[in-house]
């Protein structure tokens, strides 16, 4: 049973957290009121802190009950496997995104001696896992080789990557629109990737002979150093008001973690391109109780797998999004309903573009808001989300989920914004 799930654990595990649809409220006012000696005093906001936390996973096929038991422990029952199997198609996707980011905005400083420009500083921790895989890649570790008696398990086209990194960024802030652009420095913590270009396993009906055909490679960052690579990139948050559309809506172009990382330490790489048949063992004997990262992995030479050390530069799977914002200026506080919509693109071949849209409900003149949205794409199919947000004086708090009904994912989003 140990080797039955080793491939699947590599696919779905490691230290793990999508950008969110929780609407960004377009509030360009720098003024807020406080009560002093029972009187409202108007003050000008000089600083702003924004704390965002996201934990989200979704897929086209893999049940969230299986994901939960893989991460937190528990039995994966035949009923769980059967439900997930019925959802699997020839091509399946899975993504897992967890992140925490803190941003500081200074409206008092005049950057480069320009009175309209302020300063933004941000820092964050990010984990991003993504996979595209064949149906048999799920079935083989879950049901074993007997499921393919007299048949072929096909793994071609399966790809996986898991990336964890940190960033610190400094940049320009437009005080009027709150648009910003920052230059980021990335520090790589861990990276794991594998790619099966072509892969098949044939098990004869007597279950005593296996035939393999595969071409692919896997890389692991196995250094004990905390920082294993350095990179650079850009964030952009550009906001503008359309003068030609009805209602003069506000829009946002968002770019997050677009950049690259260069390894500072060599990665371990395994590469194979061969085919052969073998008799006298079943696939559970192949690793002799070890993992792919072990120095003593059995039968590597027999399988034609070569091991080497590599150093390379790779692109971070950043995100680009364009969307309509919710207007929360003084002139719009009486609007009960507003729509929001947009599109998102991850810089990855494993994800498809996302489209989303929803309705924002404002029952208390901007103090309390509720909303719901639908989205399609990314690493999953149709998803439904809900959120609520509250604004009191110079503090805004929002919490929501992009995925509340889907059997193949979960999501939670937290956002705290404070001006002072």
C-alpha positions as CSV (number, residue, x, y, z in Angstrom):
1,X,0.0,0.0,0.0
2,X,2.9,2.3,0.7
3,X,4.0,2.5,-2.9
4,X,0.4,2.5,-4.1
5,X,0.1,6.1,-3.0
6,X,3.7,7.4,-3.2
7,X,3.1,8.9,-6.7
8,X,-0.1,10.4,-5.6
9,X,1.4,11.9,-2.5
10,X,4.1,13.5,-4.6
11,X,1.4,14.9,-6.8
12,X,-0.8,16.3,-4.0
13,X,1.5,17.0,-1.1
14,X,4.4,19.2,0.2
15,X,4.2,22.4,2.1
16,X,1.3,24.3,0.9
17,X,-2.4,28.3,-0.7
18,X,-5.9,32.0,-6.1
19,X,-6.0,35.6,-6.1
20,X,-9.4,36.4,-4.9
21,X,-12.7,37.6,-6.4
22,X,-13.5,39.4,-3.1
23,X,-14.2,42.8,-4.7
24,X,-11.7,45.6,-4.1
25,X,-13.7,48.6,-3.1
26,X,-12.8,51.8,-5.0
27,X,-12.5,54.3,-2.2
28,X,-10.1,57.1,-3.2
29,X,-11.0,59.4,-0.3
30,X,-8.1,60.1,2.1
31,X,-10.3,61.7,4.7
32,X,-12.0,60.0,7.6
33,X,-13.7,61.2,10.8
34,X,-13.1,60.4,14.4
35,X,-15.0,61.3,17.5
36,X,-13.2,63.6,20.0
37,X,-15.0,65.1,22.9
38,X,-18.3,64.0,21.4
39,X,-17.6,65.9,18.2
40,X,-16.7,64.4,14.8
41,X,-13.3,65.6,13.7
42,X,-12.2,65.3,10.1
43,X,-8.7,63.9,9.6
44,X,-6.6,63.2,6.6
45,X,-5.4,59.7,6.2
46,X,-1.6,59.5,6.0
47,X,-1.0,55.8,6.1
48,X,-2.8,52.6,5.2
49,X,-2.2,48.9,6.1
50,X,-3.7,46.1,4.1
51,X,-3.5,42.5,5.4
52,X,-4.7,39.7,3.1
53,X,-4.8,35.9,3.7
54,X,-6.0,33.3,1.2
55,X,-6.2,29.5,1.4
56,X,-7.8,28.0,-1.6
57,X,-7.8,24.6,-3.5
58,X,-9.9,23.5,-6.4
59,X,-9.9,20.9,-9.1
60,X,-12.0,19.6,-11.9
61,X,-12.3,16.0,-10.5
62,X,-10.5,15.2,-7.2
63,X,-13.0,15.2,-4.3
64,X,-12.3,17.5,-1.4
65,X,-12.9,14.6,1.0
66,X,-9.9,12.8,-0.4
67,X,-7.8,16.0,-0.3
68,X,-8.7,16.6,3.3
69,X,-7.8,13.1,4.3
70,X,-4.5,13.2,2.4
71,X,-3.5,16.4,4.2
72,X,-4.9,15.9,7.7
73,X,-5.0,12.1,7.9
74,X,-7.9,9.7,7.6
75,X,-9.2,6.7,5.7
76,X,-9.8,7.1,2.0
77,X,-12.8,4.9,1.5
78,X,-14.0,3.1,-1.6
79,X,-17.0,5.4,-1.7
80,X,-14.7,8.5,-1.8
81,X,-12.6,7.0,-4.6
82,X,-15.7,6.0,-6.6
83,X,-17.2,9.5,-6.5
84,X,-13.9,11.1,-7.6
85,X,-13.4,8.5,-10.3
86,X,-16.8,9.3,-11.9
87,X,-15.7,13.0,-12.2
88,X,-12.4,12.2,-13.8
89,X,-12.0,12.7,-17.6
90,X,-9.0,12.2,-19.9
91,X,-7.5,15.5,-18.7
92,X,-7.9,16.8,-15.1
93,X,-6.6,19.8,-13.2
94,X,-5.8,20.7,-9.6
95,X,-4.5,23.9,-8.0
96,X,-3.7,24.9,-4.4
97,X,-2.9,28.4,-3.4
98,X,-2.0,29.7,0.1
99,X,-0.6,33.2,0.8
100,X,-0.3,35.9,3.4
101,X,0.6,39.4,2.3
102,X,1.0,42.7,4.2
103,X,1.1,46.0,2.3
104,X,1.9,49.5,3.8
105,X,0.9,52.6,1.9
106,X,2.3,56.1,2.8
107,X,0.3,59.0,1.5
108,X,2.3,61.7,3.4
109,X,5.6,61.2,1.7
110,X,6.2,62.9,-1.7
111,X,8.0,60.3,-3.7
112,X,10.6,61.8,-6.0
113,X,9.4,65.2,-4.7
114,X,6.0,64.7,-6.5
115,X,3.0,65.7,-4.3
116,X,0.7,63.2,-6.0
117,X,3.0,60.2,-5.5
118,X,3.3,58.2,-2.3
119,X,5.2,55.0,-1.3
120,X,4.1,51.4,-1.0
121,X,6.0,48.6,0.8
122,X,4.8,45.0,0.8
123,X,5.9,41.6,2.0
124,X,4.4,38.2,1.7
125,X,4.7,34.4,1.9
126,X,3.3,32.3,-1.0
127,X,2.8,28.6,-1.8
128,X,1.5,27.5,-5.1
129,X,0.8,24.0,-6.2
130,X,-0.7,23.0,-9.6
131,X,-1.1,19.9,-11.6
132,X,-2.6,18.6,-14.9
133,X,-2.9,14.8,-15.0
134,X,-4.5,11.8,-16.8
135,X,-7.4,9.8,-15.4
136,X,-5.2,6.8,-15.0
137,X,-2.8,8.8,-12.9
138,X,-5.5,9.0,-10.3
139,X,-6.8,5.4,-10.8
140,X,-3.4,3.6,-10.7
141,X,-2.4,4.6,-7.1
142,X,-5.9,4.5,-5.8
143,X,-7.0,1.1,-7.1
144,X,-3.7,-0.6,-7.8
145,X,-2.3,-2.5,-10.8
146,X,-5.0,-5.2,-10.6
147,X,-7.5,-2.6,-11.9
148,X,-5.5,-2.6,-15.2
149,X,-5.3,-6.4,-15.5
150,X,-4.8,-7.0,-19.2
151,X,-5.0,-3.3,-19.9
152,X,-2.7,-0.3,-20.1
153,X,-2.5,2.6,-17.6
154,X,-1.7,5.8,-19.5
155,X,0.0,8.8,-17.8
156,X,1.2,10.9,-20.8
157,X,0.9,14.6,-20.4
158,X,0.9,14.6,-16.6
159,X,2.7,17.6,-15.1
160,X,3.1,18.9,-11.6
161,X,4.8,21.8,-9.8
162,X,4.9,23.0,-6.2
163,X,6.6,26.3,-5.4
164,X,7.0,28.1,-2.1
165,X,8.7,31.6,-1.9
166,X,8.7,34.9,-0.1
167,X,8.8,38.5,-1.4
168,X,9.5,42.0,-0.4
169,X,8.5,44.9,-2.7
170,X,8.9,48.7,-2.9
171,X,7.1,51.0,-5.2
172,X,5.2,54.0,-6.4
173,X,1.7,54.9,-5.3
174,X,-0.7,57.4,-6.9
175,X,-2.4,59.2,-4.0
176,X,-5.6,60.1,-6.0
177,X,-6.5,56.8,-7.7
178,X,-4.5,54.5,-5.3
179,X,-2.8,52.9,-8.3
180,X,0.5,51.4,-7.6
181,X,3.5,49.6,-9.1
182,X,6.2,47.8,-7.1
183,X,9.4,46.1,-7.8
184,X,9.7,42.8,-5.9
185,X,12.6,40.7,-4.7
186,X,11.7,36.9,-4.4
187,X,13.4,34.3,-2.2
188,X,12.8,30.7,-3.1
189,X,12.2,28.3,-0.3
190,X,11.3,25.0,-2.1
191,X,10.5,23.8,-5.6
192,X,9.3,20.4,-6.9
193,X,8.4,19.6,-10.5
194,X,7.8,16.6,-12.7
195,X,6.7,16.1,-16.2
196,X,5.7,12.8,-17.8
197,X,5.8,13.5,-21.6
198,X,4.9,9.9,-22.5
199,X,4.2,7.2,-20.0
200,X,2.4,3.8,-20.0
201,X,2.3,0.7,-17.8
202,X,0.9,-2.6,-19.1
203,X,-0.1,-5.3,-16.6
204,X,-0.8,-8.8,-17.9
205,X,-3.9,-10.7,-16.8
206,X,-1.9,-13.0,-14.6
207,X,-0.5,-10.0,-12.7
208,X,3.1,-11.3,-13.0
209,X,4.5,-9.2,-15.8
210,X,4.8,-5.4,-16.2
211,X,5.7,-3.4,-19.3
212,X,6.9,0.2,-19.0
213,X,7.2,3.0,-21.5
214,X,8.1,6.5,-20.3
215,X,9.8,9.7,-21.1
216,X,10.0,12.5,-18.5
217,X,11.9,14.1,-15.7
218,X,11.5,15.3,-12.1
219,X,13.5,18.0,-10.1
220,X,13.7,18.5,-6.3
221,X,15.2,21.3,-4.3
222,X,17.0,19.3,-1.6
223,X,19.3,21.9,-0.1
224,X,19.1,22.5,3.7
225,X,19.4,26.3,3.1
226,X,16.3,28.4,3.8
227,X,16.8,30.5,0.6
228,X,17.5,28.4,-2.4
229,X,17.1,31.0,-5.1
230,X,16.7,34.7,-5.8
231,X,14.5,36.5,-8.3
232,X,12.8,39.7,-9.3
233,X,9.4,40.7,-10.5
234,X,6.6,43.3,-10.7
235,X,3.3,43.9,-9.0
236,X,0.8,46.4,-10.6
237,X,-2.5,47.8,-9.4
238,X,-3.8,50.3,-11.9
239,X,-7.2,51.8,-11.4
240,X,-9.2,54.2,-13.7
241,X,-12.6,55.5,-14.3
242,X,-14.3,55.0,-17.6
243,X,-15.8,58.2,-18.9
244,X,-17.6,56.6,-21.9
245,X,-19.6,53.8,-20.2
246,X,-22.9,54.4,-18.5
247,X,-22.4,55.2,-14.8
248,X,-18.7,55.9,-15.3
249,X,-17.6,52.6,-13.7
250,X,-14.2,52.1,-12.1
251,X,-11.9,49.4,-13.4
252,X,-8.7,47.7,-12.2
253,X,-5.7,46.1,-13.9
254,X,-4.0,43.8,-11.4
255,X,-0.7,42.0,-11.9
256,X,0.7,39.9,-9.0
257,X,4.0,38.1,-8.6
258,X,5.0,38.3,-12.3
259,X,8.7,37.6,-12.5
260,X,11.4,34.9,-12.4
261,X,13.7,33.1,-9.9
262,X,17.2,31.9,-10.5
263,X,18.4,29.0,-8.3
264,X,21.4,29.7,-6.1
265,X,21.9,26.0,-5.3
266,X,21.8,23.0,-7.6
267,X,18.5,20.9,-7.7
268,X,18.5,17.1,-8.0
269,X,17.1,16.0,-11.3
270,X,15.9,12.5,-12.4
271,X,15.4,11.9,-16.1
272,X,14.3,8.8,-18.0
273,X,13.5,7.9,-21.6
274,X,13.1,4.2,-22.1
275,X,10.8,1.2,-22.4
276,X,11.2,-2.4,-21.1
277,X,9.3,-5.4,-19.7
278,X,10.0,-7.3,-16.5
279,X,8.6,-10.4,-14.9
280,X,8.5,-11.7,-11.3
281,X,7.4,-8.7,-9.3
282,X,4.5,-6.3,-8.9
283,X,4.9,-2.5,-9.0
284,X,4.7,-2.3,-5.2
285,X,8.2,-3.8,-5.0
286,X,9.8,-1.1,-7.2
287,X,11.0,1.4,-4.6
288,X,11.9,-1.1,-1.8
289,X,10.3,1.2,0.8
290,X,11.9,4.5,-0.3
291,X,10.8,7.6,-2.0
292,X,11.9,9.3,-5.2
293,X,14.1,11.8,-3.2
294,X,16.0,9.0,-1.5
295,X,19.6,8.3,-2.3
296,X,18.9,4.5,-2.1
297,X,15.9,4.3,-4.5
298,X,16.0,0.8,-5.8
299,X,16.1,-0.2,-9.4
300,X,16.8,3.3,-10.8
301,X,19.5,1.9,-13.1
302,X,17.2,-0.9,-14.2
303,X,14.6,1.6,-15.2
304,X,17.1,3.7,-17.2
305,X,16.7,6.7,-14.9
306,X,19.7,9.0,-14.7
307,X,20.4,11.4,-11.8
308,X,22.1,14.8,-12.1
309,X,22.3,18.2,-10.5
310,X,21.0,21.3,-12.4
311,X,20.8,25.0,-11.9
312,X,18.3,27.0,-13.9
313,X,16.0,30.1,-14.1
314,X,12.3,29.7,-14.2
315,X,9.2,31.9,-14.5
316,X,6.9,32.3,-11.4
317,X,3.2,31.3,-12.2
318,X,2.0,34.9,-11.5
319,X,-1.4,36.3,-12.2
320,X,-2.9,39.0,-14.4
321,X,-6.5,40.2,-13.8
322,X,-8.8,42.9,-15.1
323,X,-12.1,43.7,-13.4
324,X,-14.8,46.2,-12.6
325,X,-14.6,47.6,-9.1
326,X,-17.3,48.3,-6.5
327,X,-17.6,52.1,-6.1
328,X,-17.6,53.0,-2.4
329,X,-17.1,56.7,-2.7
330,X,-19.3,59.2,-0.8
331,X,-21.4,59.7,-4.0
332,X,-22.2,56.0,-4.3
333,X,-22.9,55.0,-0.7
334,X,-26.7,54.9,-1.3
335,X,-26.5,52.4,-4.2
336,X,-28.0,49.2,-3.0
337,X,-26.8,46.9,-5.8
338,X,-23.6,47.0,-7.9
339,X,-22.2,44.4,-10.3
340,X,-18.6,43.3,-10.6
341,X,-17.0,41.1,-13.3
342,X,-13.7,40.3,-14.8
343,X,-11.2,37.9,-16.2
344,X,-8.0,36.4,-14.8
345,X,-5.1,34.6,-16.3
346,X,-2.4,32.6,-14.6
347,X,1.0,32.5,-16.3
348,X,0.9,28.8,-16.5
349,X,0.1,26.2,-19.1
350,X,-1.7,24.1,-16.5
351,X,-4.5,26.6,-15.9
352,X,-7.2,27.9,-18.3
353,X,-8.4,31.5,-18.2
354,X,-11.0,32.4,-15.6
355,X,-14.1,34.5,-16.1
356,X,-16.1,35.7,-13.1
357,X,-19.0,38.0,-12.1
358,X,-21.2,38.8,-9.2
359,X,-23.5,41.2,-7.3
360,X,-22.7,43.4,-4.4
361,X,-25.5,44.3,-2.0
362,X,-25.2,47.5,0.2
363,X,-28.0,47.6,2.8
364,X,-26.4,50.2,5.2
365,X,-24.9,53.0,3.1
366,X,-21.5,51.4,2.8
367,X,-21.1,50.2,6.4
368,X,-22.1,46.6,5.7
369,X,-22.0,44.7,2.4
370,X,-22.8,41.3,1.1
371,X,-22.1,39.7,-2.2
372,X,-22.1,36.5,-4.3
373,X,-20.2,35.5,-7.4
374,X,-19.9,32.8,-10.0
375,X,-16.6,31.8,-11.7
376,X,-15.4,29.3,-14.3
377,X,-11.9,28.3,-15.2
378,X,-8.5,28.2,-13.6
379,X,-8.1,24.7,-12.2
380,X,-11.8,23.9,-11.8
381,X,-15.2,24.1,-13.4
382,X,-18.1,26.3,-12.2
383,X,-17.7,27.7,-8.7
384,X,-20.0,29.8,-6.5
385,X,-18.7,32.2,-3.8
386,X,-20.0,34.5,-1.1
387,X,-18.5,37.3,0.9
388,X,-19.4,40.0,3.5
389,X,-17.5,43.2,4.4
390,X,-17.8,45.9,7.0
391,X,-16.4,49.4,7.1
392,X,-16.3,51.5,10.2
393,X,-14.5,54.9,10.1
394,X,-11.1,54.1,8.8
395,X,-11.2,50.3,9.2
396,X,-12.5,47.9,6.6
397,X,-12.9,44.1,7.1
398,X,-13.9,41.5,4.6
399,X,-14.2,37.7,4.7
400,X,-15.4,35.4,2.0
401,X,-15.1,32.2,0.0
402,X,-14.8,31.6,-3.7
403,X,-15.9,28.0,-3.4
404,X,-18.8,27.1,-1.1
405,X,-20.8,24.4,-2.9
406,X,-18.3,22.5,-5.1
407,X,-17.4,18.9,-4.2
408,X,-13.9,19.5,-5.5
409,X,-12.6,22.4,-3.6
410,X,-12.7,24.8,-0.6
411,X,-11.7,28.5,-0.2
412,X,-11.4,31.1,2.5
413,X,-10.3,34.8,2.0
414,X,-9.6,37.4,4.7
415,X,-8.8,41.1,4.1
416,X,-8.2,43.8,6.7
417,X,-7.6,47.4,5.6
418,X,-6.8,50.2,8.1
419,X,-6.1,53.9,7.5
420,X,-4.5,56.2,10.0
